[in-house]
C-alpha cells in the first residue's frame, strides 16, 4: 500500500471524526481479544490513530466496549 493511499483511508470512509459512541466502526479496527490494531493494519495516519486510540479508551471507560475479551 502506498504511503499517500494509506493516509486517505480515513477520508475514504467519509468519517469526519472518530466517535467513541460509534461502536460498530470502532469494532472493525479491534482484534478478537479487544486489542487495538496497529497503524499498519488500520491504515490510519498518525493523527487519526491517536484519535482512534482516544475513542477506544473513552468507549471502554464508558463501558461501551470491553477492556478484554474472554
MDAnalysis code that builds the backbone (N, CA, C; Angstrom):
import MDAnalysis as mda
import numpy as np

u = mda.Universe.empty(210, n_residues=70, atom_resindex=np.repeat(np.arange(70), 3), trajectory=True)
u.add_TopologyAttr("name", ["N", "CA", "C"] * 70)
u.add_TopologyAttr("resid", np.arange(1, 71))
u.add_TopologyAttr("resname", ["UNK", "UNK", "UNK", "UNK", "UNK", "UNK", "UNK", "UNK", "UNK", "UNK", "UNK", "UNK", "UNK", "UNK", "UNK", "UNK", "UNK", "UNK", "UNK", "UNK", "UNK", "UNK", "UNK", "UNK", "UNK", "UNK", "UNK", "UNK", "UNK", "UNK", "UNK", "UNK", "UNK", "UNK", "UNK", "UNK", "UNK", "UNK", "UNK", "UNK", "UNK", "UNK", "UNK", "UNK", "UNK", "UNK", "UNK", "UNK", "UNK", "UNK", "UNK", "UNK", "UNK", "UNK", "UNK", "UNK", "UNK", "UNK", "UNK", "UNK", "UNK", "UNK", "UNK", "UNK", "UNK", "UNK", "UNK", "UNK", "UNK", "UNK"])
u.atoms.positions = np.array([
    [0.844, -1.169, 0.000],
    [0.000, 0.000, 0.000],
    [0.894, 1.237, 0.000],
    [0.581, 2.174, -0.845],
    [1.405, 3.365, -0.944],
    [1.201, 4.257, 0.262],
    [2.199, 5.101, 0.523],
    [2.164, 5.986, 1.676],
    [0.968, 6.944, 1.594],
    [0.786, 7.604, 0.453],
    [-0.307, 8.565, 0.313],
    [-1.660, 7.868, 0.385],
    [-1.761, 6.674, -0.139],
    [-3.015, 5.939, -0.138],
    [-3.420, 5.540, 1.274],
    [-2.456, 5.198, 2.098],
    [-2.740, 4.754, 3.462],
    [-3.397, 5.877, 4.267],
    [-2.931, 7.100, 4.109],
    [-3.444, 8.212, 4.900],
    [-4.831, 8.658, 4.451],
    [-5.289, 8.227, 3.293],
    [-6.591, 8.633, 2.803],
    [-7.701, 7.648, 3.161],
    [-7.389, 6.551, 3.808],
    [-8.417, 5.566, 4.163],
    [-9.443, 6.188, 5.102],
    [-8.991, 7.009, 6.027],
    [-9.883, 7.677, 6.966],
    [-10.856, 8.578, 6.208],
    [-10.382, 9.274, 5.196],
    [-11.227, 10.165, 4.408],
    [-12.122, 9.396, 3.452],
    [-11.637, 8.258, 2.926],
    [-12.442, 7.459, 2.010],
    [-13.675, 6.902, 2.701],
    [-13.569, 6.648, 3.986],
    [-14.702, 6.118, 4.740],
    [-15.734, 7.202, 5.041],
    [-15.459, 8.429, 4.638],
    [-16.352, 9.576, 4.838],
    [-16.628, 9.821, 6.317],
    [-15.627, 9.600, 7.138],
    [-15.754, 9.849, 8.561],
    [-15.155, 11.219, 8.866],
    [-15.960, 12.094, 9.450],
    [-15.463, 13.416, 9.816],
    [-14.483, 13.285, 10.996],
    [-14.903, 12.554, 11.994],
    [-14.030, 12.254, 13.124],
    [-14.421, 10.885, 13.673],
    [-13.567, 10.334, 14.481],
    [-13.843, 9.028, 15.071],
    [-14.592, 9.259, 16.376],
    [-15.796, 8.734, 16.453],
    [-16.658, 8.959, 17.597],
    [-16.636, 7.746, 18.518],
    [-16.493, 7.976, 19.809],
    [-16.426, 6.858, 20.757],
    [-17.757, 6.141, 20.884],
    [-18.855, 6.779, 20.482],
    [-20.176, 6.156, 20.579],
    [-20.481, 5.241, 19.399],
    [-19.686, 5.332, 18.347],
    [-19.894, 4.504, 17.158],
    [-19.134, 3.187, 17.333],
    [-19.723, 2.267, 18.067],
    [-19.079, 1.017, 18.445],
    [-18.836, 0.114, 17.227],
    [-19.716, 0.180, 16.245],
    [-19.588, -0.682, 15.076],
    [-18.315, -0.355, 14.301],
    [-18.089, 0.931, 14.027],
    [-16.885, 1.292, 13.263],
    [-15.616, 1.106, 14.094],
    [-15.703, 1.315, 15.393],
    [-14.532, 1.068, 16.245],
    [-14.215, -0.419, 16.296],
    [-15.246, -1.236, 16.303],
    [-15.066, -2.683, 16.389],
    [-14.380, -3.279, 15.172],
    [-14.443, -2.590, 14.036],
    [-13.770, -3.088, 12.831],
    [-12.247, -3.028, 12.960],
    [-11.752, -2.175, 13.853],
    [-10.309, -1.989, 13.994],
    [-9.778, -2.550, 15.306],
    [-10.523, -3.491, 15.881],
    [-10.119, -4.142, 17.127],
    [-10.081, -5.638, 16.872],
    [-9.056, -6.318, 17.390],
    [-8.959, -7.764, 17.154],
    [-9.885, -8.529, 18.110],
    [-10.029, -9.835, 17.938],
    [-10.957, -10.604, 18.788],
    [-10.629, -10.576, 20.283],
    [-9.405, -10.219, 20.626],
    [-9.021, -10.131, 22.036],
    [-9.235, -8.731, 22.588],
    [-9.927, -7.869, 21.836],
    [-10.261, -6.495, 22.219],
    [-9.035, -5.590, 22.270],
    [-8.028, -5.924, 21.500],
    [-6.838, -5.067, 21.420],
    [-6.908, -4.217, 20.157],
    [-6.448, -2.981, 20.269],
    [-6.460, -2.079, 19.119],
    [-5.454, -2.551, 18.074],
    [-5.840, -2.445, 16.813],
    [-4.919, -2.780, 15.737],
    [-3.932, -1.638, 15.515],
    [-2.789, -1.993, 14.952],
    [-1.741, -1.002, 14.710],
    [-2.080, -0.144, 13.506],
    [-1.305, 0.899, 13.307],
    [-1.480, 1.783, 12.150],
    [-1.317, 1.017, 10.852],
    [-0.445, 0.036, 10.877],
    [-0.208, -0.766, 9.673],
    [-1.478, -1.494, 9.252],
    [-2.243, -1.989, 10.227],
    [-3.482, -2.707, 9.920],
    [-4.660, -1.781, 9.677],
    [-4.781, -0.719, 10.479],
    [-5.928, 0.171, 10.325],
    [-5.795, 1.055, 9.106],
    [-4.566, 1.422, 8.748],
    [-4.365, 2.301, 7.604],
    [-4.533, 3.765, 7.963],
    [-4.669, 4.075, 9.235],
    [-4.825, 5.455, 9.660],
    [-3.473, 6.156, 9.660],
    [-3.525, 7.466, 9.552],
    [-2.333, 8.276, 9.726],
    [-2.070, 8.426, 11.218],
    [-1.028, 9.140, 11.568],
    [-0.655, 9.279, 12.973],
    [-1.748, 9.983, 13.781],
    [-2.259, 11.087, 13.271],
    [-3.306, 11.830, 13.983],
    [-4.580, 11.005, 14.105],
    [-4.977, 10.338, 13.032],
    [-6.185, 9.522, 13.084],
    [-6.028, 8.348, 14.036],
    [-4.820, 7.770, 14.107],
    [-4.580, 6.652, 15.025],
    [-4.661, 7.119, 16.469],
    [-4.168, 8.316, 16.755],
    [-4.282, 8.858, 18.110],
    [-5.744, 9.113, 18.458],
    [-6.497, 9.668, 17.510],
    [-7.927, 9.892, 17.737],
    [-8.662, 8.567, 17.944],
    [-8.283, 7.565, 17.166],
    [-8.865, 6.228, 17.301],
    [-8.573, 5.649, 18.687],
    [-7.322, 5.773, 19.138],
    [-6.945, 5.243, 20.455],
    [-7.718, 5.948, 21.560],
    [-7.865, 7.264, 21.453],
    [-8.630, 8.003, 22.464],
    [-10.102, 7.604, 22.448],
    [-10.660, 7.374, 21.266],
    [-12.057, 6.959, 21.165],
    [-12.260, 5.584, 21.790],
    [-11.324, 4.666, 21.537],
    [-11.405, 3.328, 22.140],
    [-11.325, 3.435, 23.664],
    [-10.407, 4.250, 24.159],
    [-10.253, 4.401, 25.602],
    [-11.494, 5.005, 26.241],
    [-12.105, 5.986, 25.580],
    [-13.345, 6.577, 26.092],
    [-14.477, 5.557, 26.092],
    [-14.583, 4.799, 25.004],
    [-15.645, 3.792, 24.911],
    [-15.476, 2.723, 25.987],
    [-14.243, 2.355, 26.266],
    [-14.003, 1.367, 27.326],
    [-14.364, 1.934, 28.685],
    [-14.007, 3.186, 28.935],
    [-14.298, 3.820, 30.218],
    [-15.804, 3.951, 30.438],
    [-16.537, 4.223, 29.362],
    [-17.990, 4.365, 29.442],
    [-18.706, 3.012, 29.393],
    [-17.949, 1.921, 29.370],
    [-18.466, 0.541, 29.340],
    [-19.239, 0.243, 28.057],
    [-18.861, 0.894, 26.955],
    [-19.468, 0.586, 25.665],
    [-18.708, -0.526, 24.954],
    [-17.432, -0.683, 25.310],
    [-16.585, -1.738, 24.746],
    [-15.845, -2.419, 25.891],
    [-15.516, -3.691, 25.723],
    [-14.791, -4.381, 26.789],
    [-13.294, -4.045, 26.779],
    [-12.677, -4.115, 27.951],
    [-11.220, -3.953, 28.035],
    [-10.529, -5.204, 27.488],
    [-11.062, -6.365, 27.869],
    [-10.538, -7.627, 27.372],
    [-11.695, -8.510, 26.943],
    [-11.403, -9.473, 26.104],
    [-12.419, -10.406, 25.644],
    [-12.046, -11.795, 26.138],
    [-12.999, -12.511, 26.660],
    [-12.719, -13.855, 27.174],
    [-12.950, -14.891, 26.122],
])
